[in-house]
Amino acid sequence: MVRVISQETFDAVVRENRDDLGMDGEEAVKEAVEQFKAQGVDLANIVIPGQEAEEGHAVLRALAQVEAFFKERESANKEDAAAACDEAAKELSK
């Protein structure tokens, strides 16, 4: 059975690693990811700080595509931007 956690739970563990264990931000995030993966937690629904949009959460990937659309309006594909917005909306409604 796949286990999931909320973004708030993930963020709380990162804060605890930083505040209670004296880790820097990057180390605190890495430790939290390792802790949850060791416990069999699926982190697909978690926005992980420092993770590139291309390899990270679906919402971040979708927002990166929308951002590219608006930065390069003439060369961007409007259908791709619309699809990215739809994907972000689906992920945010979960």
C-alpha positions as CSV (number, residue, x, y, z in Angstrom):
1,M,0.0,0.0,0.0
2,V,1.3,3.4,-1.0
3,R,1.5,6.0,1.7
4,V,1.1,9.7,1.1
5,I,1.6,12.8,3.2
6,S,0.4,16.4,2.9
7,Q,2.6,19.3,1.9
8,E,2.2,20.6,5.5
9,T,3.6,17.4,7.0
10,F,6.6,17.5,4.7
11,D,7.2,21.2,5.4
12,A,6.9,20.6,9.2
13,V,9.6,17.8,9.0
14,V,11.9,20.1,7.0
15,R,11.4,22.8,9.7
16,E,12.1,20.4,12.5
17,N,15.3,19.2,10.8
18,R,16.4,22.8,10.4
19,D,15.3,24.1,13.8
20,D,15.8,21.1,16.1
21,L,18.7,19.4,14.4
22,G,20.6,22.5,13.2
23,M,20.6,21.5,9.5
24,D,20.8,24.1,6.7
25,G,17.9,24.3,4.3
26,E,19.2,22.0,1.6
27,E,20.3,19.4,4.1
28,A,17.0,19.5,5.9
29,V,15.0,19.0,2.7
30,K,17.3,16.1,1.6
31,E,17.0,14.4,5.0
32,A,13.2,14.8,4.9
33,V,13.0,13.2,1.5
34,E,15.2,10.3,2.6
35,Q,13.1,9.8,5.7
36,F,9.9,9.6,3.9
37,K,11.2,7.4,1.0
38,A,12.6,5.0,3.6
39,Q,9.1,4.8,5.1
40,G,7.6,4.0,1.7
41,V,5.9,7.4,1.3
42,D,5.0,8.5,-2.2
43,L,6.2,12.1,-2.6
44,A,4.6,12.7,-6.0
45,N,2.2,15.2,-4.5
46,I,4.9,17.2,-2.7
47,V,6.6,20.3,-3.9
48,I,10.2,19.8,-2.9
49,P,12.2,23.0,-2.6
50,G,15.3,23.1,-4.8
51,Q,14.0,20.5,-7.2
52,E,14.0,21.6,-10.9
53,A,10.6,22.1,-12.4
54,E,11.4,19.5,-15.1
55,E,12.0,16.8,-12.6
56,G,9.7,18.0,-9.8
57,H,6.0,18.3,-9.0
58,A,3.5,18.3,-11.9
59,V,2.3,21.8,-10.9
60,L,5.8,23.2,-11.1
61,R,6.3,21.6,-14.5
62,A,3.0,23.1,-15.7
63,L,3.8,26.5,-14.4
64,A,7.2,26.4,-16.0
65,Q,5.5,25.8,-19.3
66,V,3.1,28.7,-18.7
67,E,6.0,30.9,-17.8
68,A,7.8,30.0,-21.0
69,F,4.6,30.8,-23.0
70,F,4.5,34.3,-21.6
71,K,8.2,35.0,-21.9
72,E,8.3,33.9,-25.5
73,R,4.8,34.7,-26.7
74,E,5.5,34.6,-30.4
75,S,7.4,31.3,-30.3
76,A,5.4,29.5,-27.7
77,N,2.6,27.2,-28.6
78,K,-0.8,28.4,-27.2
79,E,-2.2,24.9,-27.1
80,D,0.8,23.8,-24.9
81,A,0.2,26.7,-22.6
82,A,-3.5,25.9,-22.3
83,A,-2.7,22.3,-21.6
84,A,-0.2,23.3,-19.0
85,C,-2.8,25.5,-17.3
86,D,-5.3,22.6,-17.4
87,E,-2.7,20.2,-15.8
88,A,-1.9,22.7,-13.1
89,A,-5.6,23.1,-12.3
90,K,-6.1,19.3,-12.1
91,E,-3.1,19.0,-9.7
92,L,-4.2,21.9,-7.6
93,S,-7.7,20.5,-7.2
94,K,-6.5,17.1,-5.8
